[in-house]
Amino acid sequence: MYRIQTLNKIAPEGLALFPRDSYEIASEILYADAILVRSAEMHDLTLPATVKAVARAGAGVNNIPIAKYTDQGIVVFNTPGANANAVKELVLAALLFSSRPVHKAAGWAKGLIGKGDEIPELAEKGKSQFVGPEIKGKTLGVIGLGAIGAMVANDAVGLGMNVIGYDPFISVDAAWSLSRAVTKAESLDALLAKSDYVTVHVPQTNDTKGFLNADKLRILKKGARVINFARGGLVNNADMIQAIADGKVACYVTDFADEELLKTDGVICLPHLGASTPEAEDNCAFMAVNQLKDFLENGNIVNSVNFPKSKIDEPIPANGARLCISNRNVPNMIGQITSILAAAKLNISSMTNQNRADVAYNLIDVDDRVADTVVESLKAIDGVIAVRVIEGTKNGAIPAAEE
């Protein structure tokens, strides 16, 4: 029986993917094998030694201590792209209401309540204060062309905008998904100088935190509009408020409310609505659950933020086992591992070794059961972080989780 602890409310449609005869799911659970989380803060949380994986039902992982969990051999998953459409749609809406102040207009119109028959005439007289430009024909700069950025870029092309993108780390899949009408910017500064609108879609790291600061905002066209539905910390708020005061930025739309931003005319703060759709919550839960199941049952890793992608498509040998070994990415690890298996007369039927930065992950199928003494010998290798054994079953049933 696998034990899954939920730290937030997870869409029940996703949790239903866990077979109830082999999984126990609860918010309060002892000795969990894995944790499902959305936005709950985990930096000060002490996890039991039984935890093998954490799955974030969403893309951002700022609430998870990645380095700490990597050292403990805990695989951290996220769900990139699962909420992409929800965020994209809100970014497109932000493009429109950063230009046309419909939120202010709607609030003003509410103030006409009680005016009765005068309302149509008053509305006609008052509408001139809510004039704003069209987005068609304007230039949109997209910083970050991952799942969300690429979708925003493509749909903005469809809306008649000139779109330029900047992403020095663009993936092959994202590049293939981009419209040919999207122009590549040679540098971030070049994108900022050409854009009437800028939308940010990069992760928050030590390198990107506060990167949109006074120096970068100074490069913008006068009256540019900036949209941030990625992470609040990417933008230096004090510098943005000053850029609005100077007339450099006409409007800043952010999904990350802040006291000073809320006080500033020219800023539209939303309460972190980017992925707040039932479809996005379901999609994130589906992806997170499926990734956890595949890892716990088969050892496969897909969409981890701290371990390499690693997968064996063949089933675990019926009378054998699959070894899942994480280790420091140093020389001679594979040689030491295979020597121990050879000494135990265990025949390797399938094997994959992948690495990512300082860690490596091995999946090794053997034709016989693995004795506890072999596992202890593997754990004793200097540089090995964790060893897990998943036994094959003749009838395809999920093996019991190791204690």
N, C-alpha and C positions, 0 to 999 in steps of 0.2 A: 504493500500500500504506500503510495506516494502522498506526502503531506504538503499542501500549498497554503501559505499564509497570504492573505490580502491586507494591504495597508490602507487602501482606499476602496471606495465602492467601484467595483468593476462590472461592466455591462454583463447582465446575467446570460445574454445570448452567447457571449464568449466563454463564460465559465461552464456553460452546458456542454462544451466540447470535451471537458474532462470526464472520462467514464467514471461513474460513481462507484463501480465495484472495485476500482483500483486507485482511486484518488480521494483524498479527504481535503476539503477546502473550507477554511474558516478564517475570520479576522483574528481570533485568539487561538493559537495552536502551538503546542510544544514540539520542539525538535523538527522544525519545518525542513523539507528538502529544497524548497524554492519559495521565492517571494514574488508576488505580483503587486506593483505599485503604480500610482499615477504621479501625484504631486507631493506625497508625504515626504517630509524631511528625514533623511536616513543618516546624516553625517554623525550624529551623536547616538545612533542606535547600535547596540551590541547584539550581533547575530550569533545564534548557536553554531557550533562547529559542524552541524549536520547540513547547513545551507550550502548548496552547490551552485545556485544560480539566482539572479534577480532579473525580472523582466519588467521593464518600464513600458506601460501602455501609452506610448507617446514618443516623440523624437528626442526632446531635450532630457539630459541626464544630470543637470546641475544639482539636483537634490540627492545624488548618489555619490558616495566617496569612491570614485573609480580606482584610484591608485591603491587605496587600502584593500579593496576587495580583490584586486589583481594579485597582490602579495599573498592573499589567503586562498588563491585559486578559485575564487567565485566568479563565474562568467556573468557579465552584465549584458542583457539584451535591450534593444529599443525597437521601435516600430516605425522606421522611416517611411514616409509616403502614405501611411495608413490614414492620416488626417490631412493629407496634402490638399485634397479638393476643398475641404471645409475652409482651410486657411486661405487658399487661393481666392475663393468666392468673396471672402471678407476683404482681402486686399483690393480686389476689383471694385468693391463697393467703396472702399476708402479712396481710391483714385477719383471716384465721382464726387463723394461728399467733401473731399479736400478742395475741390474746385467749386462745386455748387453748394453753398452752405445750407443744405436742406434741413439739417438739424436745428439750426437757428431759425430758419423760416417757419418750421413746424411749431417751434416754441412760441414764436411771435404770433402766429395765427391762433394759437390756443388762447392768447390774451384778448382776442376779439369776442370771446364768449360773453353773451349778454348784450351785444350790440344789435342783435336782431337783423332787421332789413338793411342796416347800414354795412353789414359785413362785406358783401361783394365789392362795394365802392371803396371801402377802407383797404381791402386786400389789394385792389388794383393800385391804389396810391402807395401802399407800403412795400410793394414787391421790388422796387428799384434798389432797396438797400441789400438785397440778397443776390445780386448779379454775380456770376462767376463764369470763367472760361470753359469751353468744351475741351475734352481730352483728345479728340480726333486730330491727327496731324502733329501733336506734341511729341516730345521725345521722353521716353521712359528709360531710366537706367536701372537695371536689375543687378544688385550685388549679391552674388551667390546663385549658382544655377543647379542646385540640387532638385529634389522632387518638387518642392513648392515653387522655387524660383523659375524653373523651366516651364511649369504650367502657367504661371503668371505671365511670363514673357510671351508664350504662344497665344494666350487669350488676348493679351494687349495688342498683339499684331492684328488679331481678328477684329478688334475695336478700332482699327485704323491708326494706331500709334506707331511711331518710329521707335524701335526697341533696340537698345544696346545692352550687352551683358558683360560682366566681369567676374571671372572665377578661375584663378590660377590652378585650382585643384579639381576641376570638373571631371566627373567620371565618364567613361565611355558610354554607358547607358544614357546618362543625361545629355551628352553631346548628340547622340543619335535621336533623342526625343525632341530636340530643339527645331523650331521652324527655321528654314533657310533665310527667312527675312530678318532674323535676329543677328545684329552686327556685333562682332567681338570688339571690346574695348581693350586697348593695349595696356592700360593701367587704370587703377582706381581714380587717379586724378583726372585722367582723360574722360572717364565716364562722368564724373561729377561736373566737369566744366561744360559738358554738352547737354545735360539732362534738365528738362523742365520738371520732371518728377523722378524721385529716387525711392526705390523700395529695397529693404534689406532682408536677406535670407541666408545668413551665415550662422554657424554655431558660436556660442560664447565660450571663448577660451582665454588663456592668459594673453595671447597675441591679439585677440579681437576685442577684448573688453575696452570700452570707451574709444574705439577706433574712429568713430564719427564725432570728431571734436572740433574745436575752433579752427585749427589749421585746415581741416578738410571742408568744413562748412564755408570757409572763406572762398573756396574754389567754386562753389555753386553759382549758377546764374541768379541774379537778383529776382526774388519772388518765386523761387523754386518751392516745391512741395515734397515733403519727406514722409515716408511711411515705414513703420517698424512693427512687424508682427512676429519677429524672430525672438529676440530677448532684450529686455529693457536695458541691461548693462552695456549693450553695444553702442549706445548713444550717450555722450556726456550731456546730461540734462541741463546743467548750468550753461554750457556753451550753446546748446540749442535755444534756450530761453533768450540768451543775448542775441543770437542770430535772428530770432523773430523780432526782437526789439529794434534791431538795426535794419529791418526790412529785407534782409538777405533771404530768409525763409518766410514764405507766406502762410504756410500751414504745416503743422507736424501732427500726424496721426499715429498714435501708439496704443498698443494693447496692454501696456504696463503702466498703471496709474501711479502717480507720485504727487505728494502734497504740493510742491512748487509748480509742477506741470498743470495740475488742476486749477491753480490760481491764474494761469497765464492765458490771455486771449491769444488765439491763433494756434492753440493746442487742443486737439480732440483726444481725450483719453477714454479707452474702452476697458471694461473689467475682465481682461484676459479671455476674450470670446473666441479666439482663433479656431479652436477645435471643438467648440461647444455646439455640436450638432449630434443628434442621435446616431446618424450614420457614421460619423467619425469615431465616436466612442465605441460603437460596435466593431468597426474595422480595426481599431487599436487593440481591442480585447481579443478579437479573432487571431490577429497576428501574434500577439504576445503569448497567448495560450498555445498556439500551434508550435511556436519556437521552443517553448518550455517542454512540451510533450516530446518533441523530436530529440531534444537534448537529454531529458531524463530517461527516455526509453531506448534511444539509439546512440546517444553521445554526440550527435551532430550539432554543429554550431553555425547558425546563420543570423546575420544582423547583430553581432556582438560589437560593443564599443571598446572592449579591452582584450579580446582574444581573436585569433585569426579565424576566418571562415574555414570550416573543415567538415567534410561529409563523406561517408561511405554509403552508397546507394543500396548495396546488397544487404539482405537481412543478416542478422547475427547468426553464426553457425548454430544449428539446432542443438547439438551436443557440446558446443564450445562456448566461447565467451568473447566479449569485446572489452579491451582495455582502453580506458580513457585516461591519458597521462598528460598533465600540464607540467612544464618545467621552464627554468630559465633558458634563454636562447644563447647557449654557450656550446663550444665544440665538444664532440664525442658523447653527447647525450644518447643519440640513437644507438651507437655502438654498445654502450653500457646496458641499455635497456634490452637490446636483442641478445646480448650475451647471457643475461639472466634467464631470458625465455628459453634459449637454446640449452642451457644447463639443466633446465627443468623439463627438457624434451617436449616443449610446446611448439608445434608447427604453426608458423604464421601463414594464414591463408589470404589476408588482405591487410594493407597498411597505408596510412597517409600521415605525413608530417607537414605541418604548416607553422609559420612563425609570424609574429607581429611585434615589431619593436623588440622589447626585452623578454617577451614570453613566446613559448612554442607549445603546440598542442598536437598530441599523437592519438590516432585511433588505430588500434591493432586487433585484428580478428585472429583468434587461435582456435584450433580444432578440438581442444579438450578443456575441461574445467580448470580454473586457475586456483591453486592452493593458497591459503592464507600466508604461508611462508614466502611464496613468490611475491605476493603483494607487499609484504614487509620489506623484502629485499629491494624492490623497486622504490619504495618510499625512502629507503636508506641512502639512495644515490644522492650525492651532493648536487643540489640544483633542482631536484624534483620538488614540485610544489604540492601536487595532489595526484592520487591514483584512485580510479573508480573502476569497478568490474561490473559489467552488465552481462548476465548469463542468458544464453539463447534458450528458447523453449520449443518443444516439438509442436505444440498446438498453437503457437503464436501468441499465447497469453503474455501480458506484461509481467516481467519479473518483479519480485518484491524489492522495494528500495532498500539499499544497505543501511544498517543502523549507524 
